[in-house]
Amino acid sequence: MKKKLKIGELAEILEGEIVCGEDRVGDTVEDYAATDLLSDLLALEKEKYALLTGLTNAQILRTAEITNACCVVIVRGKQPQPAAVSIAKNSGIPLILSQLTMFEACARLGRCLEEGDAGAQRTAN
């Protein structure tokens, strides 16, 4: 059983700053995706997923919205374009900024989720 994180926990793990969507920090993240390619997102078959990306433009938020992302994490210390922040606010998608590289963000998430899996396996045995 995969460990489920709340958006607020995800932000904490990634040392993230929540730019907007603070009212949804208690929502559960069902899955994860990390990419800088919009075409990869459009091919996903996930819902309520956290998107980790280095893209900062409005298109990334529009794509996140139509693919049912529950939040967007912009990595590498990049700042989102004002239009992206506006779309995030209007669509209710939490936007998180992290100084971590994409690799480090994914590694931290992976370690956290593995710890949850190990705990679930111990409980089941």
Backbone hydrogen bonds, N-H to C=O, Kabsch-Sander energy under -0.5 kcal/mol:
donor,donor_aa,acceptor,acceptor_aa,energy
3,K,113,L,-0.5
5,L,29,V,-0.7
7,I,27,D,-2.2
8,G,25,V,-2.8
10,L,6,K,-2.3
11,A,7,I,-2.4
12,E,8,G,-1.9
13,I,9,E,-2.7
14,L,10,L,-2.1
15,E,12,E,-1.5
16,G,11,A,-3.8
17,E,97,L,-2.7
18,I,16,G,-0.5
19,V,17,E,-0.7
19,V,95,L,-2.9
20,C,95,L,-1.0
24,R,21,G,-2.3
25,V,22,E,-1.4
27,D,24,R,-2.0
29,V,5,L,-3.4
30,E,28,T,-0.6
30,E,48,K,-2.8
31,D,48,K,-1.0
33,A,50,A,-2.3
35,T,52,L,-2.1
38,L,36,D,-0.6
40,D,37,L,-0.5
41,L,37,L,-1.3
42,L,38,L,-2.1
43,A,39,S,-1.0
44,L,41,L,-1.3
48,K,68,N,-2.0
49,Y,68,N,-0.7
50,A,31,D,-2.4
51,L,49,Y,-0.5
51,L,71,C,-2.3
52,L,33,A,-3.0
52,L,50,A,-0.6
53,T,51,L,-0.5
53,T,73,V,-2.7
60,I,57,N,-0.7
61,L,57,N,-0.8
62,R,58,A,-2.2
63,T,59,Q,-2.7
64,A,60,I,-2.1
65,E,61,L,-2.2
66,I,62,R,-2.3
67,T,63,T,-1.6
68,N,65,E,-1.1
69,A,64,A,-2.8
70,C,49,Y,-2.5
71,C,49,Y,-1.1
72,V,94,P,-2.4
73,V,51,L,-3.7
74,I,72,V,-0.5
74,I,96,I,-3.1
75,V,53,T,-2.7
75,V,73,V,-0.6
76,R,100,L,-3.6
77,G,98,S,-2.6
78,K,75,V,-1.3
81,Q,56,T,-2.9
84,A,81,Q,-0.9
85,V,81,Q,-1.8
86,S,82,P,-2.3
87,I,83,A,-2.2
88,A,84,A,-2.4
89,K,85,V,-2.6
90,N,86,S,-2.6
91,S,87,I,-2.5
92,G,88,A,-1.1
93,I,88,A,-1.5
95,L,20,C,-1.9
96,I,72,V,-3.0
96,I,94,P,-0.5
97,L,17,E,-2.6
98,S,74,I,-2.9
105,A,101,T,-2.5
106,C,102,M,-2.5
107,A,103,F,-2.6
108,R,104,E,-2.6
109,L,105,A,-2.2
110,G,106,C,-2.8
111,R,107,A,-2.5
112,C,108,R,-2.3
113,L,109,L,-2.7
114,E,110,G,-2.4
115,E,111,R,-2.1
116,G,112,C,-1.5
117,D,113,L,-2.0
118,A,114,E,-2.6
119,G,115,E,-1.9
120,A,116,G,-2.1
121,Q,117,D,-2.2
122,R,118,A,-2.1
123,T,119,G,-2.0
124,A,120,A,-1.9
125,N,121,Q,-1.4
